[in-house]
Amino acid sequence: MTAKTATASSRDNVLSALREKPEGLTSAELNARFPRLGYDRMDDIIQALYDDGLVGLDTVSEPGRARWKA
């Protein structure tokens, strides 16, 4: 598997995980679910998904806790 394929696969896995949870997932929950990615790589994936308009950040539903939603 090439690095590009691994990145696309990780991105798809993270997006699928977010789509499975309509209430969204926190960054900590995502990192717990995908520990092999590490915090920096997870941040890169989330930022790319956000930049592409595929995920959003919900800061209103639960004060004090931000959740990523697909």
N, C-alpha and C positions, 0 to 999 in steps of 0.2 A: 504494500500500500504506500503510495507516495504521500508526501507531506500535504499536498493540495487535496488529495482524496481524503486523508485523515481529517483535515480541517473541515471539509464539506460534510463529512459524516458526523463529526462532533457538533457542528452547527445544526444539522438536521435533527440530531438526537435532543439537543437542548430545546429547539423549537417544538418538537413533538411533546416533550415533557411539559412545556408551558401550555400547549394546546389541550393536554389532558386535564389540566387543573384550571377551571374557569375562574377560580378565586385568585389565581396567580401564585407565584413562588418568590420568596425573598432570595437575595443573593446568597445568603448562608444556606438556604434549603437547596439551591441549585448546586452550590459547591459540595454539599454533603451527598447529593445524588450522583455527582460526577467528580469524585475526588482526584482522579488521575489527570484531569485537565489542569488543576491548580488555579489559584485565584487570578493570576495575571491573564492566563489564557481564557478563563471564563469571562473576565471583564472584556477582553477583545471580542469574544463571540457575541456577548450581549450588546456591546456597542455597535457592532456590525448589523445585528438584527434590528436594533433601534434606528440606526441610520437608514436602513432599507424600509423602514415603516412597518416591520413585521411584529414588533412588540412595543408596548408602552409601559410607562411606570405609573402605577396607581399609588398615590400618596394620601388619598382622601378617605377611602373606605375604612381604613384602620389607622387612626392617628398614631404617629410615632413609628410606624412600620411601612416601609415601601415594598411593594410587590410588583414584580415584572409580570405582565399579562400579554398573551398572544391574541 
